[in-house]
Amino acid sequence: MEIFLDTANITEISHILRWGIVDGITTNQKIFQNEKGVDPLTRVQEICKMVYPRPVSVESNGTSLEEILSDARKFSKISDNVVAKVAMTGNGNGLEAISILSGEGIKTNCTIMMNLNQLILATKAGATYASLFYNRAKDSGEDPIQTIKQFTSWNCSNGYKTRLIVGSIRSLNDVSNVAAAGADIITIPYKIMMSMPYHKKTEETIQEFDMAWKDFLSGAAHHKTNSK
């Protein structure tokens, strides 16, 4: 299982990269909205250079076939580690775009999906990645854990190479549940990523061990003084 960081913030990316656990970056329009005053294309260039050759997903705007294709082609020219994100539009334009882009050799991430049917269609259309929105699916009454298990089984048994990304992560439990369900990739916001190393009992135990070591050193020093 791989871990992607869901952000377009340079400081956040730089920080988590130092942990040695980042396998890719995902972005979307709302994420870029948080980066006030930046030029999106320049920022994508920066991110691609920082994490190369790891994949960086960048989403097309609009819902018409022409809009989707135009953005995807433009983004894919920035760097060869860009993955063009294409929404699963209800009119099928997203699927058509993925089919065309796949034929052009452009890597794609079919995104904003909620159920198994959508994941199957994205895979058949040739998506490099298929993104299930975990909590948004739950909000709509779907069972994303079951969907993850069903898709990974179907994908494997049919020999497809599309990789399942699970996003819309809101808690530490979401990460654990998605990992246990067998997702290929989890994309995690910075705030949640920062919480993952922490456990209260771990911190208490570290303090206990540190105190024990200090007591040991103090006792050793006292013994050395008395033996002189």
C-alpha positions as CSV (number, residue, x, y, z in Angstrom):
1,M,0.0,0.0,0.0
2,E,1.2,3.5,-0.9
3,I,0.6,6.8,0.9
4,F,-0.1,10.0,-1.0
5,L,-0.2,13.4,0.6
6,D,-3.3,15.4,-0.2
7,T,-2.1,19.0,-0.4
8,A,-0.6,21.7,-2.7
9,N,1.3,23.4,0.1
10,I,5.1,23.5,-0.4
11,T,5.9,23.6,3.4
12,E,3.6,20.7,4.1
13,I,5.1,18.6,1.3
14,S,8.7,19.4,2.3
15,H,8.0,18.4,5.9
16,I,6.4,15.1,5.2
17,L,8.9,14.2,2.5
18,R,11.5,14.2,5.3
19,W,9.7,11.3,6.9
20,G,10.4,9.1,3.9
21,I,6.8,7.8,3.6
22,V,5.4,9.9,0.7
23,D,4.7,8.0,-2.5
24,G,2.8,10.7,-4.4
25,I,0.8,13.9,-4.2
26,T,-2.9,14.6,-4.9
27,T,-4.4,18.0,-5.4
28,N,-7.8,19.5,-6.4
29,Q,-9.5,22.8,-6.9
30,K,-10.4,23.2,-3.2
31,I,-6.8,22.4,-2.1
32,F,-5.5,25.1,-4.5
33,Q,-8.1,27.5,-3.1
34,N,-6.2,27.3,0.2
35,E,-3.0,28.5,-1.5
36,K,-4.0,32.1,-1.9
37,G,-2.2,34.2,-4.4
38,V,-0.2,31.4,-6.1
39,D,-0.1,30.7,-9.8
40,P,-1.4,27.1,-10.1
41,L,0.8,26.0,-13.0
42,T,3.9,27.4,-11.2
43,R,3.0,25.6,-8.0
44,V,2.4,22.3,-9.9
45,Q,5.9,22.7,-11.4
46,E,7.4,23.2,-8.0
47,I,5.6,20.2,-6.5
48,C,6.6,18.0,-9.5
49,K,10.2,18.9,-9.1
50,M,10.1,18.4,-5.3
51,V,8.7,14.9,-5.4
52,Y,10.0,13.6,-8.8
53,P,9.5,10.9,-10.0
54,R,6.5,10.3,-7.7
55,P,3.1,11.0,-9.3
56,V,1.3,14.4,-8.8
57,S,-2.4,14.4,-9.6
58,V,-3.8,17.7,-11.0
59,E,-7.5,18.0,-11.8
60,S,-9.1,19.3,-15.0
61,N,-11.7,22.1,-14.6
62,G,-15.1,22.1,-16.4
63,T,-17.4,19.3,-17.4
64,S,-17.4,19.5,-21.2
65,L,-15.1,17.0,-23.1
66,E,-13.2,19.9,-24.6
67,E,-12.5,21.6,-21.2
68,I,-11.4,18.3,-19.6
69,L,-9.1,17.4,-22.4
70,S,-7.6,20.9,-22.7
71,D,-6.6,21.1,-19.1
72,A,-5.4,17.5,-18.9
73,R,-3.1,18.0,-21.9
74,K,-1.9,21.3,-20.6
75,F,-1.1,19.8,-17.2
76,S,0.6,16.7,-18.6
77,K,3.1,18.9,-20.4
78,I,4.4,20.4,-17.1
79,S,6.3,17.2,-16.1
80,D,6.2,13.5,-16.9
81,N,5.1,12.7,-13.3
82,V,1.9,14.7,-13.7
83,V,-1.3,12.6,-13.6
84,A,-4.4,14.2,-15.1
85,K,-7.3,14.0,-12.7
86,V,-10.6,13.6,-14.5
87,A,-14.0,13.7,-12.7
88,M,-16.5,10.9,-13.2
89,T,-19.1,13.1,-14.8
90,G,-22.7,11.8,-15.0
91,N,-22.9,12.4,-18.7
92,G,-20.0,10.2,-19.5
93,N,-17.7,13.0,-20.7
94,G,-15.1,12.0,-18.0
95,L,-15.0,8.4,-19.3
96,E,-14.6,9.6,-22.9
97,A,-11.8,11.9,-21.9
98,I,-10.0,9.1,-20.0
99,S,-10.3,6.9,-23.0
100,I,-8.9,9.5,-25.3
101,L,-6.1,10.6,-22.9
102,S,-5.2,6.9,-22.3
103,G,-4.8,6.5,-26.0
104,E,-2.5,9.5,-26.1
105,G,-0.3,8.0,-23.4
106,I,-1.3,10.5,-20.7
107,K,-1.7,9.1,-17.2
108,T,-5.1,9.7,-15.6
109,N,-6.7,9.6,-12.2
110,C,-10.5,9.2,-12.5
111,T,-11.8,11.0,-9.4
112,I,-14.9,11.8,-7.3
113,M,-16.2,8.3,-7.4
114,M,-18.7,6.8,-4.9
115,N,-19.5,3.2,-5.8
116,L,-18.3,0.1,-7.5
117,N,-20.0,0.7,-10.8
118,Q,-18.1,4.0,-11.3
119,L,-14.8,2.3,-10.4
120,I,-15.4,-0.5,-12.9
121,L,-16.2,2.0,-15.7
122,A,-13.1,4.1,-15.0
123,T,-11.0,1.0,-15.1
124,K,-12.5,-0.2,-18.4
125,A,-11.9,3.3,-19.9
126,G,-8.2,2.9,-19.1
127,A,-7.7,5.1,-16.0
128,T,-4.2,4.7,-14.5
129,Y,-5.7,5.4,-11.0
130,A,-9.3,5.3,-9.8
131,S,-10.2,7.5,-6.8
132,L,-12.9,6.5,-4.3
133,F,-14.1,9.3,-2.0
134,Y,-14.4,7.4,1.3
135,N,-16.4,9.7,3.5
136,R,-18.4,11.4,0.8
137,A,-19.5,7.9,-0.3
138,K,-20.5,7.2,3.4
139,D,-22.4,10.5,3.4
140,S,-24.4,9.4,0.4
141,G,-25.3,6.0,2.0
142,E,-22.7,3.9,0.3
143,D,-20.5,1.3,2.1
144,P,-17.0,2.3,1.0
145,I,-15.2,-0.5,2.8
146,Q,-17.3,-3.1,0.9
147,T,-16.6,-1.2,-2.3
148,I,-12.9,-1.3,-1.7
149,K,-12.9,-5.0,-1.1
150,Q,-15.2,-5.7,-4.1
151,F,-13.2,-3.6,-6.4
152,T,-9.8,-5.0,-5.5
153,S,-11.1,-8.5,-6.0
154,W,-12.7,-7.7,-9.3
155,N,-9.7,-5.7,-10.5
156,C,-7.3,-8.5,-9.7
157,S,-9.4,-11.3,-11.0
158,N,-9.9,-9.5,-14.4
159,G,-6.2,-8.6,-14.7
160,Y,-6.6,-4.8,-14.9
161,K,-3.7,-2.6,-13.8
162,T,-5.8,0.4,-12.5
163,R,-4.7,1.3,-9.0
164,L,-7.3,2.3,-6.4
165,I,-6.8,5.5,-4.5
166,V,-9.0,6.2,-1.5
167,G,-9.4,9.8,-0.4
168,S,-11.9,12.0,1.5
169,I,-10.1,10.9,4.7
170,R,-11.3,12.7,7.8
171,S,-9.9,10.8,10.8
172,L,-7.2,8.4,11.9
173,N,-9.7,5.6,12.0
174,D,-10.5,6.2,8.4
175,V,-6.8,5.5,7.5
176,S,-6.8,2.3,9.5
177,N,-10.0,1.0,8.0
178,V,-9.1,1.8,4.5
179,A,-5.7,0.2,4.9
180,A,-7.2,-3.0,6.4
181,A,-9.7,-3.1,3.5
182,G,-6.9,-3.5,1.0
183,A,-6.7,-0.1,-0.9
184,D,-3.7,0.3,-3.2
185,I,-3.2,3.9,-2.1
186,I,-4.5,6.2,0.6
187,T,-4.3,9.9,0.1
188,I,-4.1,11.7,3.4
189,P,-4.4,15.4,4.4
190,Y,-1.5,17.0,6.1
191,K,-3.4,17.6,9.4
192,I,-4.2,13.9,9.7
193,M,-0.8,12.8,8.6
194,M,0.7,14.8,11.4
195,S,-1.5,13.0,13.9
196,M,-0.5,9.5,12.8
197,P,2.8,9.1,14.6
198,Y,1.3,10.1,18.0
199,H,-0.1,7.8,20.6
200,K,-0.6,8.9,24.2
201,K,0.8,5.6,25.6
202,T,3.8,5.7,23.4
203,E,4.7,9.2,24.7
204,E,4.2,8.1,28.3
205,T,6.4,5.1,27.7
206,I,9.2,7.3,26.1
207,Q,9.1,9.5,29.2
208,E,9.2,6.5,31.5
209,F,12.2,5.0,29.7
210,D,14.0,8.4,29.6
211,M,13.5,8.8,33.4
212,A,14.8,5.3,34.0
213,W,17.9,6.1,32.0
214,K,18.5,9.3,33.9
215,D,18.1,7.5,37.2
216,F,20.6,4.9,36.0
217,L,23.2,7.5,35.0
218,S,22.7,9.3,38.2
219,G,23.2,6.1,40.2
220,A,26.3,5.2,38.2
221,A,27.8,8.7,38.8
222,H,27.0,8.4,42.5
223,H,28.6,5.0,42.7
224,K,31.7,6.2,40.9
225,T,32.1,9.2,43.3
226,N,31.7,6.9,46.4
227,S,34.3,4.4,45.1
228,K,37.0,7.0,44.9
